Amino acid sequence: MENRLNIKRIFKDELSDNTKILSENSNNIFSKSNILMSTNYNINNNTKQIQITRNGDIVKFLNISMDYNINVKIERIVFMSGGNNIWDIPFNFIKLFYPNNIIIKKNKLIIDMSFFYGLLCNFYYPLISIRYHECNFRIIGENLSDINISCEYIFLDHTERNKLAIMKEDLIINNINFIDGMLKDNKYYFEIKLIKFIKGFFIANINIQNLKKIVMNYNNTEIILCEDLPIFLFKSKKYNNGYFFPIAQETDKYIDLIDLEKNAILEIEMDFIYGKNIPEFYMVSYNFLHVDNGFNVPLYKY
């Protein structure tokens, strides 16, 4: 099966003030290999770390496996490069929206990481472009043991290797942020803090048939995101346990970024709310990682 390297970079459109993103594609791949890596060391009793070895030019993460019993609890999966969090995904999010990617076989728990691509990024991680920084996975939870990560390493041809080795680009990697909400007067309120560029949100455990409208209050301005239920159903993507609703305007070639310089409140108004349960709400944000001749520096740590 042919794999695609799909590095995205930011550029400034000369005809517009909007920051946009352009995609570059390449298919010059001539070999690949699968490697299984095990836990390197414990950060503490609740954090296990695995270092990603450099056995290829780019790497695709296939799955995470570990010993399983009823006492195992996973809180978060964190990918780090150069000591910085690149993405940080709550395990409850995976259980809610990608339950089929969690497999339990006998005494093993396996997390199929295929959903990362498209959700968190649209490219395989370019190890050759970030060759001076270590890359690690951290699994945070309780009673974790015998953790393994299966990776597919891909080798590029000479031209593509040289191009990536001297790459100076801003990689776009999405992040998942759990946000607590509050209920008042048939409205759910979610405060968006320390998130600069928003992509959209996942929401679960909500009676969507009672939706009235969705607005975002930002900088003393009310921005209407959704005026009624039919618009929500048209724009959103349905999951078994909830929905994803996009906020940023995104196409195959660019993204019009929504830049939040201050905190904002996302307000979901309902016709009726039964009970006092708050929906589970996860904001998806765009993160930018600057790559420059083998080093990486996060432009925004949100």
Residue pairs with C-beta under 8 A, 6 or more apart in sequence:
2 27
2 29
3 29
3 32
3 60
3 124
3 152
3 154
4 25
4 26
4 27
5 25
5 26
5 27
5 29
5 58
5 123
5 124
5 126
5 154
5 156
5 160
6 23
6 24
6 25
6 122
6 123
7 23
7 24
7 26
7 123
7 126
7 164
7 167
7 169
7 171
8 21
8 22
8 23
8 24
8 122
8 123
8 171
8 172
9 21
9 22
9 24
9 169
9 170
9 171
10 19
10 20
10 21
10 22
10 170
10 172
10 288
11 20
11 21
11 22
12 19
12 20
13 20
13 254
18 256
18 257
19 256
19 257
19 259
20 254
20 255
20 256
20 257
21 172
21 254
21 255
22 253
22 254
23 122
23 252
23 253
26 156
26 160
28 156
28 157
28 159
28 160
29 154
29 155
29 156
29 157
30 155
30 156
30 157
31 154
31 155
32 56
32 152
32 153
32 154
32 155
33 55
33 56
33 152
33 153
34 62
34 150
34 151
34 152
34 153
35 53
35 55
35 150
35 151
35 153
36 148
36 149
36 150
36 151
37 50
37 51
37 52
37 53
37 148
37 149
37 150
37 151
38 50
38 146
38 147
38 148
39 48
39 49
39 50
39 146
39 147
39 148
40 49
40 50
40 51
40 136
41 49
42 48
42 49
43 49
43 138
46 75
46 140
46 141
46 142
46 144
47 138
47 139
47 140
48 138
48 139
48 144
48 147
49 136
49 137
49 138
49 139
50 136
50 137
50 139
50 147
50 148
50 149
51 134
51 135
51 136
52 59
52 127
52 134
52 135
52 136
52 137
52 149
52 151
54 127
54 131
55 151
55 153
56 127
56 153
56 154
56 155
57 126
57 127
57 128
57 153
57 154
57 155
57 156
57 160
57 161
57 164
58 123
58 124
58 125
58 126
58 127
58 128
58 153
58 154
58 156
58 164
59 124
59 125
59 127
59 151
59 152
59 153
59 154
60 117
60 124
60 125
60 151
60 152
60 154
61 113
61 116
61 125
61 137
61 149
61 150
61 151
62 112
62 113
62 114
62 149
62 150
62 151
62 152
63 110
63 111
63 112
63 113
63 149
63 150
64 77
64 110
64 111
64 113
64 137
64 139
64 147
64 148
64 149
64 150
65 108
65 109
65 110
65 111
65 147
65 148
65 149
65 150
66 72
66 108
66 109
66 139
66 144
66 145
66 146
66 147
66 148
67 107
67 108
67 109
67 145
67 146
68 104
68 107
68 108
68 109
69 107
69 143
71 142
71 143
72 109
72 141
72 142
72 143
72 144
73 141
73 142
73 143
74 91
74 139
74 140
74 141
74 144
75 90
75 91
75 140
75 141
75 142
76 88
76 89
76 90
76 91
76 138
76 139
76 140
76 141
77 88
77 89
77 91
77 94
77 111
77 137
77 138
77 139
77 140
78 85
78 87
78 88
78 89
78 137
78 138
78 139
78 140
79 85
79 86
79 87
79 88
79 135
79 136
79 137
79 138
80 86
80 134
80 135
80 136
80 137
80 138
81 130
81 133
81 134
81 135
81 136
81 289
81 296
82 130
82 133
82 134
82 295
82 296
82 297
83 133
83 134
84 289
84 296
84 297
84 298
84 301
85 301
86 173
86 287
86 289
86 298
87 120
87 121
87 173
87 174
87 175
87 176
87 287
88 175
88 176
89 120
89 175
89 176
90 176
90 178
90 282
91 141
92 178
92 280
93 176
93 178
93 202
93 282
94 101
94 102
94 111
94 115
95 102
96 202
96 204
96 239
96 241
96 242
96 280
97 202
97 204
97 239
97 240
97 241
97 242
97 244
98 115
99 240
99 241
100 112
101 111
101 112
101 113
101 114
101 115
102 109
102 110
102 111
102 112
103 109
103 110
103 111
103 112
104 110
117 123
117 124
119 174
119 284
120 173
120 174
120 175
120 176
121 171
121 172
121 173
121 174
123 171
124 154
125 135
126 164
126 167
126 171
126 291
127 135
128 156
128 161
128 164
128 165
129 164
129 165
129 167
129 169
129 291
129 294
130 291
130 294
130 295
130 296
131 165
131 294
132 294
132 295
133 294
133 295
133 296
137 149
139 147
156 164
165 294
166 293
167 291
167 293
168 291
168 292
168 293
169 290
169 291
170 288
170 289
170 290
170 291
170 299
171 288
171 289
171 290
171 291
172 255
172 286
172 287
172 288
173 287
173 288
173 289
174 199
174 284
174 285
174 286
174 287
175 284
175 285
175 286
175 287
175 302
176 202
176 282
176 283
176 284
177 195
177 282
177 283
177 284
177 285
177 302
178 280
178 281
178 282
179 190
179 191
179 192
179 281
179 282
179 283
180 190
180 278
180 281
181 188
181 189
181 190
181 278
181 279
181 281
182 188
182 189
182 278
183 189
183 273
183 276
183 278
186 212
186 269
186 270
186 271
186 272
186 273
187 267
187 268
187 269
187 270
188 206
188 267
188 268
188 270
188 273
188 278
188 279
188 281
189 265
189 266
189 267
190 201
190 265
190 266
190 267
190 268
190 281
190 283
191 263
191 264
191 265
191 266
192 198
192 216
192 260
192 263
192 264
192 265
192 266
192 283
193 263
194 263
194 302
195 260
195 283
195 285
195 302
196 259
196 260
196 261
196 285
196 300
196 302
197 248
197 257
197 258
197 259
197 260
197 285
197 286
197 287
197 288
197 300
197 302
198 247
198 248
198 258
198 260
198 283
198 284
198 285
198 286
199 246
199 247
199 248
199 250
199 284
199 285
199 286
200 244
200 245
200 246
200 247
200 248
200 283
200 284
201 244
201 245
201 247
201 266
201 281
201 282
201 283
201 284
202 239
202 242
202 243
202 244
202 281
202 282
202 284
203 242
203 243
203 245
203 268
203 279
203 280
203 281
203 282
204 239
204 241
204 242
204 243
204 279
204 280
205 241
205 242
205 277
205 279
205 280
206 242
206 268
206 279
207 270
207 273
207 274
208 229
208 232
208 233
208 243
209 229
210 270
210 271
210 272
210 273
211 226
211 228
211 229
211 232
211 268
211 269
211 270
211 271
212 228
212 229
212 269
212 270
212 271
213 224
213 226
213 227
213 228
213 269
214 224
214 225
214 226
214 232
214 245
214 266
214 267
214 268
214 269
215 222
215 223
215 224
215 225
215 266
215 267
215 269
216 222
216 223
216 225
216 247
216 264
216 265
216 266
216 267
217 223
217 264
217 265
217 266
217 267
218 260
218 262
218 264
218 265
219 261
219 262
219 264
225 245
225 247
225 266
226 232
226 235
226 245
232 243
232 245
235 245
235 246
236 243
236 244
236 245
236 246
237 243
237 244
242 279
242 280
244 284
247 258
248 255
248 256
248 257
248 258
248 286
249 255
249 256
250 256
255 286
257 286
266 283
268 279
285 302
287 298
287 300
287 301
287 302
288 298
288 299
288 300
289 296
289 297
289 298
289 299
290 296
290 297
290 298
290 299
